[in-house]
Amino acid sequence: MKIGLLQCNLVSNDIERNIKTIYAALSKAAEQGAELCVTSELALCGCPATEQLTRTAFIEFCRVKLQELAGRIEAEKLPPLLIGAPIANPVPEGKPLQNCAAFLRSGKVMVIDRKVLLAADGTHDDFYYFEPGVGLGVLQFNGWRFAVAIGEDVWNDRGFWHGRRQFYADPVEDFMTGGADALINLTGIAFSLGGCEQHKKVLSWSAAKYRTPIVAVNQVGGMDSAIYPGGSMVFNACGVLREQAALFAEDVLVVDLDKLRECDSDEQAGVKMSEEEEVWNALVLGVRDFVSKCGFSKAVLGLSGGIDSALVAAIAAEALGKENVLGILMPSPYSSQGSIDDSLELASNLGMETITVPIAKAMETFGEMFAPSFANTKPDTTEENLQSRIRGITLMAFSNKFGRMLLNTGNKSEAAVGYSTLYGDSCGALGVIADLYKQQVYALSEWINKRKGFDLIPRAIIDKAPSAELRPDQKDSDSLPDYPVLDALLRAHLGDKCDREELIERGFDIALVDRVLRLLRGAEFKRQQNPPALHVSTHAFGHGGRMPIATSFK
């Protein structure tokens, strides 16, 4: 029997558009001989779950459209479809909604599975919207007995995880005592570095442990901060990867289930990428989908001559097309000629348009306006921040006037310690590289140049010392530790969850640790006002990674 994996790029809450996308993929799979097709988790409304699920009218609309889709599939003799959808909880207690897998066949909608393990993390809030199910579902079809699992229900194997598990129950283990011919996993796992490989290992382990083929369908596409990588996978009964769909692109994969029962050990070539290639593809997809799904087609950003804006420009040009990206140069009296020349060279390499808007006159005007109030005071960060805010106003003006989405160019290292200006360089609709440490920015820029075969990002931009150029001869190192040291400390604290004493034990200077942790805690009020950031790590700032603002905790 042939099963079709429908790896679709979905839009949050746009039911009708999602149905069109799923229907097109279903038709394509039917042409390839699929007898049964499967979507990703919550494919009807798109992952992640959102507040719209609390609205009765929306849930009723989902029910009606799901029934209409079942009728259309039957009328046009397309293969039955196992689809992820939010469905009303039939029990009069608990939350009114469940995360389900519904089987559309003979014009009917049959609920097969209700998700058991509900996540509440940086990209998913299932716990807040859904009532958990009690065990895996069973689908009997064409002589096959399928175990059906949704999302994290396949991720909690006691033998695989050696440390603390997220949940107590293991729905797969509980179900497999009765056996199954294969396991189908509808999932919506967002991208994080190393996450695709970890997903593969988890599924491979379970397939081998239970001597059962596994078919796992993942969502693809950007959805606000989350980027879904796709990469749907099929494993044989020995846990060997036999087929994998594309990464970071829509795909329809049709496989012969009977061949998965064969326990050969010849692994098919999966989709393998370097860390930089994964991040590049994720950010390009994230920008393209965020811009288009918000109703835009063009973008604008500030070009400072620095590495951050250069990388964002390269990503935007790849995602949207060079003709749709506008770079604004906003030199002040403190801007070096080198920064201006480097920005223009970058734009020329990318083939993107630029406009130069000097800000000296605006600085003078603000200086005159504040002169009476600021008399007898010395210039400080107030005047420096005014420059950044003038640039923010300028960029927002171009965004408003020409209908271009403003892309923010701040990185994670800066956001961690508050090295940014609210309503200045923090302006924007999307933080493109806000989950990349500064060293990752450099590494990705070097990778781009190597991939292109020439210095697409000019060597002068990569080699120069980072500077905000808000005062004469300013360098980032005047205010911050050197980025390699800062990034290492932040990775240990945010990623490895090392506290002060553990950081010191790892060899970090005591004064440096205290200073960075103080800056980190004090900058939360800025981070909560920053634009949404594309997530490429499991410890991104923003939703799920917040700290208290008003606290005396040290």
N, C-alpha and C positions, 0 to 999 in steps of 0.2 A: 504494500500500500504506500502511496506517495502522499507526503504531508507538505504543505506550503507554509513557509515562515514569512509573514508580512511585516517587514521592517519599515515602518512609516514615520515620516516627519509630520508631527501633529501640532495643533495650535490649541492652547489652553482655552477651554470652555466654548470653542467654536465647533459645535456638534455637527452642523451641516457640512462644513468644510472637511472635518475629519472623516465623516462618512464617505464623502466623495473620494478622499485619498485612499481610504481602506477599500472601497469598492473597486477602484482602479487597480490596486494591488491584487485583490481577489480575482479579478478578471484575468490579469496577467498570469497568476498562478494556475488558473483553470486551463489556460492555453498550454501550459507546460505539463498538464496531466495530473495536477493535484486533486486528491479525493477529499481531503480535509485541510482546512487552513486555520492558522492561529495568528492572533495579533499580540501586541505587547500589553502590559498592565494598564488599565484605565484608558485604553485606546479611544474609547468613545469621547471622553472629555479631555484627554491628554494629561500626562503627569507633569508636575506634581498636583496633588489635590489642593484646591483653593477654597476661599470663603464662599464662592458661588454655590458650593455643595450644601450650604445651609439653607438655601432658598427652595421652598416647596415647588414653585413654578418651574425652576430649572430642572429639578429631579423628574417632574412630570414630563417635561419636554424630552429629557433623556429617554424615558420609558416609551414615549410615543415614537420617537425616531428609531429606537432599537427595534420596535415591533414593525415599523415600516421597512427597515432594512431586512428583517427576516422574511417579510413577504416578498420583497423584490428578489432576494436570493432564490427563493423557491420558484417564483414566476419565471425567472431567467435561467433556471436549472444550473446554477452555480454551485460549487462545493459548499457543504456545511461549514460554518464559521464559528470558531471558539474565540470570543472577543472579550477583552477587559472592559468593565463598565461599572459605574456606581449604581447600585440597585437598593431599593427600599428594604429595610430590615423587617421581615414578616412578624417578628416577635414584638409585642407591645411594650417591652422594657429595653433599657439600654439606649444607645445612640440610634437615630432613625435610619441610618444608612450603612451599607456594607460595601467593601471593595470586592467585586465579584468577577468570576469568569462565566459568561453566558454562552450557551450553545444554541446557534441559530440553525434550525433544520425543520423542513416541512412547514415553513411559515410560522413556526413557534419559537418562543424565547424560553429556554430552560436554564435555570441557574445551576451550574455544575459545582462551583467552588466559591467559598467565602474566605477571604484572606484571614489567617490566624495571627501572625506576628506583625504588629503595626508599628512602624518606625516613627520616630520624632527626632529628626536630625537636621543637618544644615540645609537640606534640599527637600525633605519630605515631612509632612505633618499628618500622616495617616491616623495617628493616635487621636488627634483632635476631632476628626471628622467621621471616623468609622467605628462600628461595633465589630469586634473580632469574631471570626468563625471558630469552629471547634475542632476542625480536622480537614485534611485534604479531601478534595472531591474526586469522584470516579466518573469517567466517561467511557461507556461501552459503545464501540463503533467498528463496524466491519470486521468483527471477530477479535478486535484488540481491546484490552482493558487498560485504559490510561489513568494513571494518577495525575491529578491536575493541581499544581501549586502556583501561588502568586507571590512574586517578589521575594521578600526576605524569608518566606516559608522554607526555602531550600538552603538557607545560609546559616543554620544553627546546629550543624552536625557536631555532636560531642567528641567524636574522634578526630575531627579536623582541627578544631580550635584547642590550643593547649592552655590558653589563658582564660580570663573571664569572658563568658559569652554574653551577648546583648540580651538574650531572652532565656528563660528556663526551658521551655518546651522545644521539642524537635519534631515538628509535624511529619516530616518525611520518615523518620524512624518509626513513629507511631503508626503510620499508614502501611509501611512496607512489610510489616509482620504478616499481612494478608497477601502481599505480592502484587505485582503489576507487570504488564508487558512492556511498558515504557512510561516515562514521566515527562509531562509537558509543563514548562515553566513560563508563565507570562510575567515579564518583569519590566521595571522602569528604573534601571540603575544609572545614575548620573556619572559623568566622567570625573575621575581623579587620577593623578599620576599613580601608576601601578594598579589601579582598580580593575582594568580590563584583564590583566594577567591573574589577579586574585579571583575574579569571577570565574575564569577558566579553571583554576585549580579547585575551587569549591565544587563546581559541577562535575569535573573529572573524578574527584574523590568519591562523590555520591554514586555516580554511574558504576564505578568499579566496585564499590562497597556492596551495592545491591544487585550487581550484575544485570543492570537495567539501562537501556538506552535513554538518553535525556535530550529533549528538544527544548531550547531556551530562546525566546524571542524578546529582544530588547528594543526599546524606543530609540529613535535617532532625532537629533535636532536640538537647537537652542530653545530654552524656555525660561526667560528672565535670566537669573544667575546660573541656573543649571544648564549643563550641556550634556545631552544624551548621546553616547558614542555609537549606538547600534552594536555591530559586531555579534549578531545573533549566532548561536553555536549549536552544533549537533554532535553528540558523543555516542559511541557504540557501547555495548555492554561491558567492555573492559575499561571504560573511561578514556578511550582514545578519541581525540578530536578528529571527526571525519569531514565536517563541513563548517565553514564560517562565512557569514555575510560580510558585506563591506563595513569598514569603520568610517564613521562621520559622513555617511551618505545613505540615501534610501536604497532598499534592495528587496528583491523577492527571491527566496531560496526554496527550491523544491527538492526534497530528498526522498529516497526509497527507504522506508522504515524496515523492511525485511532484511536489508543488507546490514542494518545496525545490530541485528542479533548476532551477526558473525563477530567473533571475538579476535579479530586480527589486531596486530600491534603496530601497523604502519600508519603513523599519524600523518594526516594530510597537512599541507603547509597552511598554517593559520596566517592571519594578518599581523605581521610583525613590524613595529616602528620603534625608532629611537625615542628617548624622552623628549627631545626637542621637536621631533616630527609629530609626536602625539599632541604636544602643547600647541604647536603651530596649527595643526588641523582643527583642534578643538576651538581655539580662539577665532580662527577664520569662520568656522561654522557658527560660533556663538554670536559674532558681530553680524554676519549676514542675516541670521534668523531674527535677532533682536531688532535690527533696523527694519527689516521687511515686515515682521509681524506687528510692529508698532505703526505701520502705515507709511514708512519713509522709504526713499530710494537713494538719497544722497546724504553725505556726512560732511562735517567741518571739524577741524581741530587746530589747535595752536601749534606752530612749529617754532621751537626755541633754539634749535641747534644742538639739543641734547639727545641722549640715547633713548630716553623714554618716548618722547614724541616721535622720534624716527621709527621706532619699532611699531608704535600704534599706526603710523601712516602706512607702513608696509603691510600690516595686517588688514587695514581698511581697504587699501588698493586691491589686495587679493580678494577680499570678501565682496566688495561692492563694484569693483571695476575702477580703474584709475580716473576715468572721466567723471566719476561720481564723488570724488573726494577733493575737498578744498582745504588747503593749508593757509593759515593766517600767520604772518610774521608781524610781531608787535615790538620792535626794538625800542629800548629806552636809552637814555644817555649812558647807561652802564653796560649796554649790550656790546659785546665785542664784534668787530667786523668778521672775525672768523665764524662766529655763530650764525651770522646772517648768510655768509657764503656757504657754510655747510648745509644750512636749511635749503637754500636754493639748489645746491648740487643734489641733495637727496630728492627733492621734488622733481628735478630733471631726470634722475635715474628712474623714478617711479612713473614719470609721465603725468603727474598730477598738476593741477592749477594752483597758483599761489597768489595771494594779495598781501601787500605790505602796508600796515597801518601803524606809523610811529606814534608813541604815546607820550612824548615829551610835553606837548601842549596840554594834555589832560593832567599830567603831573603838576605842571605849573599852575593850572587853574585850581586844582585841589589844594596846592600849597598856599595860594592866595586866600582861598576860602577859609582855611583853618588857621591862618597866620594870627589873627587876634586871639583865638582860643588857645593856641599852642605857644604863645609868646613865653619867653624865658624857660623853654624846655629844649632838651637836646634831641636831635633826630634819633630814632630807634626803629624797632621793628614795625611801629605804626606806619611810618613812611614807606618802609619796604613792602608791607602788606598792601598799602594803597596801590602800588604798581601792579601787584598780582590781581587785585580786584578790578582795576581798570581793564586789565586784559580779559578778566572774566566777563565784564560788561560788554566788551568789544566782541568776544566770541558769541555771546548770547544774542547780540544784535544781528550778527550774520545768520545765526540759526533761525531767529524769528523772521527776518526779512526774506530769506530765500528758502525757507522750509527744509533746512538741513539739520539732521540730528547732530548734536555736539557730543563728540567722543572725548572722554576724560583720559588723561595720559599719566596719572599717578601710579606708582608701584607700591607693593606691599611693605617694603622696608620703610618707606616714607610714611605710609598710613599707620604703621605700628607705633612709631614714635612721634606722630603728629607733625611731621615736617611738611606741612602744607598750609595754605591759607584758605579759611572758610570763605565761600562766595568769591574766591579768586581762582586759583588753579584746582580747586575742588569742584568747580562747575562741570556740568555735563550730564547726559542722560544715561551713560553707561561707562563703567570703569573697565576698560578693555584689558589692562595688564595689572589690575589692582590685586590680583592673587599671585603675582610673580615677585619674588625677591629680586633685589637689584642684580645679584650675580646671575640669576636666571635670565634677566633681561639681556645681559651681556652674552650669555651662552646662546640664547636664541638668535640674537643678532649675528653672531659669528656663524651659526648654522645656516641662516638665510643666505649669507654671502657665499658660503661654501656650496650651498645648493644651487645658487644662481651662477656660480663660476666667476664672479667678479664682486667688487665691493658695492653692492646695491645700497647698503647703508655705508656712507663714506667712512674710510678708516679714521679720519680726523675726529669724527663723532664718537667712535668707539674708544679711541685712545685718549681723548681729552679728559681732564679731571672734572667730575660732575660739579655744576654750579647753577644756582638759581639766578645769578647775575642781577641781584637787587641792590648791590652796593659795589664800590670799586674792589676788584680783585677777590670777590667772594668765592669761596669754595664750600661744598657740602661738608667737607671734613672740618671746617671751622666750627660747625655746630653738632656734627655727628661723629661717632666712631667710624673708622674705615669700614666700608661696606662688607668686605669679606668677614671681618670680625663681628659686625653687627648682625649680618645674616646668619652666621653660625650660632650666635647666642639666641636669636629669635627662633630659629628652627628647633633648637634644643628646648626652649621654653614653650613654644606654641605647638610644635609637632610632637616632641617627645614628652611633653608635660613635666619638664624638669622645674622644680621650685628653686628658690634662691640658693639653698644649701647644696643642692645637686649641681647647679650651674657652677658654683665655686669649686666643688669637687672635680668637675670636668676641666678645671684650669682657667676659667674666666676670672679676670681681675675683679676683686670685691667692689671697688668703687664703680667700675663699669657696669657690673650687674645691677647695683642699686640704682644707678642713673638710668639705665635702659628700662628697668621695671617701673621706675617712677614715671618716665615718659610714656610708657605703654599704658599704664593705668590712667594717666591724665589726659590722653588723647582720645578716649572713647567718645566724648561728646562730639568730636570732629567726625569720627568714623561713622557714627550713626546718622550724620547728615551728608555723607558722601553718596554718590550715585551707586546703584546696584553694580556689583562686581561679578564678572564672569569667573566661576569657580573652577579651578584646576587642581585643588588640593582638598584634603579632608579636614583642614583646619582654617578655612577661609573666614575672613571677617564678615560681619553682617548677620543675617538671619541664622540662628543656631550657634553663632560664635561671639555673642555679645557679653560685655562686662558691665557692671553697674557704673553709672556716671556719678551719682551722688553717694559717695562712700568715703569713710575714713580708713578703710582696710588698707594695710600696707603689705 
